[in-house]
């Protein structure tokens, strides 16, 4: 999602509400279905909206799952709320973004006019 737009997967054709237990002591609750991508099959979990967290989808490989417990929808929704699962969030690296672009013109130290260049600057080669 390099353009920052939301990913829109097709709606699942069939599935069920469940608690999915993952290795690493993680749990997620939502509507569970199967999703195929890149020649592989994933378990798709559509987590319902909880408070200010919008609906989101997670895809898990079969090796990540320890157990799946089918639930009735109201219970799955309440469990999703109590688990407080959250989608991945974009993060920024302000230190890198704030740095000016390097002025290094190539591999030749004679062509580099950046005194702070880590390769050719005063402390570099």
Backbone as a ProteinNet text record, in pm:
[ID]
protein_1_A
[PRIMARY]
XXXXXXXXXXXXXXXXXXXXXXXXXXXXXXXXXXXXXXXXXXXXXXXXXXXXXXXXXXXXXXXXXXXXXXXXXXXXXXXXXXXXXXXXXXXXXXXXXXXXXXXXXXXXXXXXXXXXXXXXXXXXX
[TERTIARY]
83	0	87.6	170.4	262.3	190.9	72.8	2	-79.2	-81.9	-152.2	-301.1	-351.2	-493.6	-524.5	-648.6	-691	-697.7	-655.9	-660.1	-800	-856.7	-992.5	-988.4	-998.5	-1005.5	-1149.7	-1172.9	-1311.5	-1378.3	-1508.4	-1583.7	-1576.6	-1562.1	-1558.4	-1694	-1691.2	-1816.5	-1879.9	-1798.3	-1852.4	-1748.6	-1794	-1704.9	-1786.2	-1724.3	-1791.7	-1720.8	-1788.5	-1731.1	-1651.3	-1533.5	-1447.7	-1342.1	-1283.5	-1162.6	-1048	-946.8	-829.3	-713	-654.8	-540.1	-414.4	-317.4	-196.2	-76.3	24.4	148.2	203	269.7	318.4	218	123.1	23.4	-59.3	-94.1	-179.5	-316.8	-419	-555.4	-624.1	-710.1	-786.2	-923.8	-1026.6	-1163.2	-1226	-1305.4	-1373.1	-1436.4	-1470	-1530.5	-1417.6	-1414.6	-1304.6	-1346.6	-1258.3	-1282.7	-1147.8	-1152	-1031.4	-1001	-872.2	-831.7	-712.5	-719.2	-609.1	-535.2	-401.7	-317.2	-180.9	-128.6	5.9	21.1	-84.1	-78.1	-85.5	-107.5	-117.7	-255.2	-296.5	-422.9	-394.7	-463.5	-448.7	-580.9	-573.4	-692.9	-713.4	-829.1	-862.5	-949.5	-913.7	-992.5	-1034.1	-1164.1	-1218.2	-1263.1	-1189.1	-1216.9	-1318.2	-1427	-1528.5	-1480.2	-1549.1	-1516.9	-1538.4	-1442.4	-1449.8	-1414.7	-1509.5	-1488.8	-1436.1	-1316.7	-1262.2	-1174.2	-1152.8	-1072.9	-1163.6	-1135.5	-1221.6	-1207	-1300.4	-1292.1	-1160.8	-1095.3	-973.6	-962.8	-875	-856.5	-713	-694.3	-562	-562.5	-452.2	-435.1	-325.1	-352.8	-255.8	-227.5	-101	-63.8	-100.2	-121	-166	-67	61.1	160.7	156.6	83.7	76.3	-37	-123	-245.4	-232.5	-269.4	-269.1	-407.6	-512.4	-648.4	-748.1	-862.2	-974.9	-1098.6	-1164	-1284	-1405	-1494	-1613.5	-1699.2	-1755.5	-1838.2	-1962.7	-2062.5	-2176.1	-2130.4	-2190.9	-2145.7	-2141.2	-2245.1	-2236.9	-2119.2	-2091.5	-1978.9	-1846.1	-1834.9	-1711.6	-1688.4	-1794.4	-1781.1	-1737.8	-1796.1	-1756	-1611.9	-1573.1	-1435.7	-1338.7	-1376.7	-1291.7	-1270.4	-1373.6	-1363.1	-1268.4	-1278.5	-1193.7	-1048.8	-1024.9	-887.7	-813.1	-886.8	-827.9	-723.2	-749.7	-658.6	-661.1	-551.1	-543.2	-474.1	-513.1	-446	-303.7	-222.3	-89.5	-105.5	-20.7	-27.3	100.8	83.2	199.4	285.9	412.9	501.5	597.9	650.4	743.6	877.6	979.6	1113.3	1157.3	1117.6	1143.6	1291.7	1379.1	1521.3	1569	1523.3	1564.8	1497.3	1369.6	1296.4	1352.7	1404.9	1456.5	1595.6	1666.6	1801.1	1797.5	1886.6	1890.9	1942.7	1905.4	1950.1	2101.8	2164.8	2310.3	2348.7	2464.6	2513.4	2619.8	2637.8	2740.7	2702.3	2795.5	2766.2	2812.7	2874.7	2920.6	3017.9	3086.6	3180.5	3318	3346.2	3477.7	3482.2	3574.4	3582.6	3605.5	3669.8	3694.9	3566.8	3462.8	3336.5	3238.3	3269	3177.7	3202.9	3095.4	3110.1	3033.8	3003.6	2930.4	3029.3	3061.4	3158.4	3108.5	2976.6	2921.8	2891.1	2935.5	2911.5	2978.2	2902.3	2961.4	3069.1	3074.3	3174.5	3294.1	3267.1	3375.8	3403.1	3324.9	3343.6	3470	3485.5	3608.3	3641.1	3536.8	3560.6	3560	3525.4	3514.9	3649.4	3646.6	3766.2	3874.2
-117.8	0	124.4	134	244.9	378	377	502	547.7	471	510.5	484	425.2	395.4	265.9	252.2	132.1	14.2	-101	-222.6	-279.1	-305.4	-359.1	-501.7	-598.6	-738.6	-771.6	-866.8	-905.2	-963.6	-943.7	-997.4	-1150.3	-1212.3	-1359.1	-1416.9	-1528.9	-1593.1	-1672.7	-1733.3	-1807.3	-1809.9	-1833.6	-1835.5	-1842.4	-1808	-1815.9	-1724.1	-1688.6	-1607.4	-1698	-1650	-1736.8	-1657.6	-1726.3	-1681.5	-1758.2	-1686.8	-1750.9	-1731.2	-1842.1	-1838.3	-1864.4	-1774.7	-1779.5	-1813.5	-1870.9	-1895.1	-1760.7	-1757.7	-1633	-1571.6	-1652	-1609.1	-1490.2	-1490.7	-1386.4	-1445.1	-1361.1	-1403	-1290.9	-1330	-1233.6	-1293.6	-1210	-1258.1	-1181.1	-1251.3	-1188	-1291	-1247.8	-1336	-1405	-1537.3	-1616.2	-1680.5	-1670.6	-1733.6	-1771.4	-1824.6	-1866.6	-1764.9	-1737.2	-1641	-1697.8	-1695	-1747.2	-1633.3	-1640.2	-1538	-1598.6	-1571.9	-1618.2	-1768.9	-1840.7	-1985.7	-2046.3	-1965.8	-2014.3	-1982	-2058.6	-2035	-1979.7	-1872.1	-1807.1	-1811.6	-1800.4	-1782.1	-1631.8	-1588.3	-1445.8	-1417.4	-1316	-1275.2	-1129.7	-1106.4	-971.8	-931.1	-840.5	-795.8	-681.7	-690.6	-586.1	-456	-347	-217.7	-222.9	-168.2	-160.9	-18.4	50.3	189.1	270.8	328.1	412.3	334.7	204.9	123.4	71	106.5	62.2	-87.5	-141.2	-279.8	-298.3	-411.5	-440.6	-590.2	-626.8	-766.6	-807.5	-928.2	-988.2	-1122.3	-1154.7	-1284.4	-1359.8	-1486.6	-1568	-1696.1	-1735.6	-1863.7	-1974.1	-2093.5	-2203.9	-2234.9	-2208.4	-2236.4	-2140.2	-2029.8	-1931.5	-1961.3	-2054.2	-2076.4	-2198.3	-2177.5	-2284.1	-2348.3	-2264.1	-2315.9	-2214.8	-2264.9	-2181.6	-2232	-2142.1	-2178	-2104.1	-2175.4	-2109.6	-2050.6	-1931.8	-1861.3	-1805.1	-1770.9	-1697.3	-1552.4	-1482.6	-1347.8	-1250.9	-1242.3	-1145.6	-1171.7	-1297.3	-1330.6	-1294.9	-1323.5	-1290.4	-1139.4	-1061.6	-915.1	-864.9	-920.2	-879.6	-919.1	-1036	-1081.4	-992.1	-954	-863.8	-732.8	-685.6	-561.6	-578.4	-690	-710.1	-740.3	-797.2	-828.4	-705	-605.1	-478.5	-499	-588.4	-606.1	-479.2	-447.4	-326.2	-356.5	-284.1	-303.8	-249.2	-287.9	-229.2	-80.6	-3.7	141.4	188.1	286.5	344.6	414.2	408.5	476.3	563.5	659.2	750.4	741.3	769.4	775.7	921.1	1004.2	1147.1	1182.6	1102.8	1133.5	1126.2	1025.9	1008.6	1112.4	1136.9	1232.9	1373.5	1405.4	1539.4	1561.8	1455.3	1469.4	1520	1612.6	1657.7	1545.6	1551.5	1450.4	1458.4	1344.1	1339.2	1406.1	1468.4	1536.6	1454.8	1332	1247	1212.9	1233.9	1212.7	1078.2	998	869.1	802.2	703.8	627.1	692.1	787.5	852.4	963.2	955.1	1058.9	1197.9	1207.2	1337.4	1401	1321.4	1373.4	1405.1	1369.2	1389.6	1526.1	1610.4	1742.7	1754.9	1641	1641.3	1615.9	1718.4	1697	1601.1	1576.6	1484.1	1346.8	1322	1192.8	1083.6	977.6	872.8	792.2	799.5	724.2	810.9	934	1019	1142.6	1169.2	1289.2	1284.9	1380.5	1392.3	1265.3	1196.3	1073.1	949.3	963.8	852	817.1	770.1	719.4	819.3
0	0	0	-98.3	-105	-124.7	-182.7	-207.9	-87.7	20.9	142	138.6	31	22.4	95.6	135.1	206.5	109.9	155.9	77.3	81.2	-33.4	-40.1	-93.6	-3.8	-43.3	-77.8	-167.3	-196.4	-72.9	-63.8	49.9	48.7	165.8	169.2	132.3	61	19.1	132.5	215.1	329.4	440.1	559	673.1	800.7	912.1	1041.4	1139.9	1246.4	1353	1445.4	1488.7	1570.3	1645.6	1740.8	1809.2	1745	1697.1	1637	1732.3	1774.9	1865	1783.6	1800.5	1720.6	1807.8	1744.8	1818.2	1862.7	1975.5	2032.6	2127.5	2173.9	2272.7	2224.6	2096.4	2040.7	2013.2	2027.5	1996.9	1921.1	1827.9	1749.8	1724.5	1728	1707	1591.8	1513	1401	1310.9	1190.1	1090.9	1015.3	1019.8	965.2	833.2	735.5	605.8	544.8	426	355.6	247.1	224.5	122	47.1	-84.9	-164.8	-232.3	-222.5	-281.2	-311.2	-427.6	-462.6	-458.1	-488.8	-487	-348.2	-246.5	-108.9	-52.5	47	115	253.9	287.9	417.8	492.3	623.2	704.8	715.5	674.1	675.6	797.5	874.7	989.8	968.9	953.4	942.1	1081.8	1141.7	1278	1271.6	1348	1342.4	1405.5	1372.3	1431.3	1581.6	1653.9	1799.7	1839.1	1902.4	1943.6	1825.5	1840.8	1734.3	1636.1	1659	1567.5	1456.9	1331.6	1222.2	1194.7	1120	1074.5	999.4	1020.9	946.1	923.2	831.7	792.7	815.2	867.3	882.9	809.8	746.1	680.5	753.9	786.2	858	780.8	777.5	720.6	818.8	764.9	851	962.2	942.5	1044.6	1162.4	1148.5	1256.4	1353.6	1317.9	1395.7	1485.1	1610.9	1709.2	1719	1719.9	1731.8	1677.6	1633.8	1591.3	1664.1	1738.8	1814.6	1756.7	1688.8	1634.6	1747.4	1720.7	1818.4	1750.7	1830.8	1775.7	1757.8	1663	1629	1747.8	1830.5	1940.7	2035.2	2061	2149	2082	1952.8	1879.9	1879.7	1864.2	1865.1	2002.9	2108.4	2243.7	2272.4	2225	2244.3	2166	2044.5	1964.9	2039	2104.7	2182.3	2300.7	2370.6	2488.3	2451.6	2333.9	2293	2242.3	2201.2	2153.2	2044.8	1951.1	1838.3	1754.9	1691.7	1611	1478.8	1374.9	1245.9	1251.8	1155.6	1145.9	1119.9	1176.4	1157.2	1087.9	1001.6	935	1039.6	1023.7	1116.7	1037.3	1102.3	1040.1	1111.3	1037.9	1095	1085.3	1183.6	1172.4	1160	1219.4	1210.8	1065.2	993	854.2	766	788.4	707.3	723.3	841	866.8	809.5	776.4	724.2	581.3	543.4	404.7	316	192	96.2	81.1	66.3	49.2	-82	-82.2	-201.3	-272.4	-229.6	-287.6	-430.9	-523.7	-664.9	-717.3	-637.2	-686.9	-593.3	-644.5	-564.6	-555.1	-640.3	-642.5	-538	-440.4	-337.3	-395.5	-512	-573.3	-625.7	-647.1	-698.1	-586.7	-462.3	-350.4	-288.1	-284.1	-223.9	-92	-29.9	96.3	210.4	291.9	400.5	508	513.9	613.4	554.7	434	369	451.8	490.3	573.2	502.4	369.3	294.1	259.3	211.5	160.2	243.1	344.8	425.8	507.2	596.7	676.5	753.2	802.1	878.6	789.4	661.4	568.4	510.3	384.5	315.3	303
[MASK]
+++++++++++++++++++++++++++++++++++++++++++++++++++++++++++++++++++++++++++++++++++++++++++++++++++++++++++++++++++++++++++++

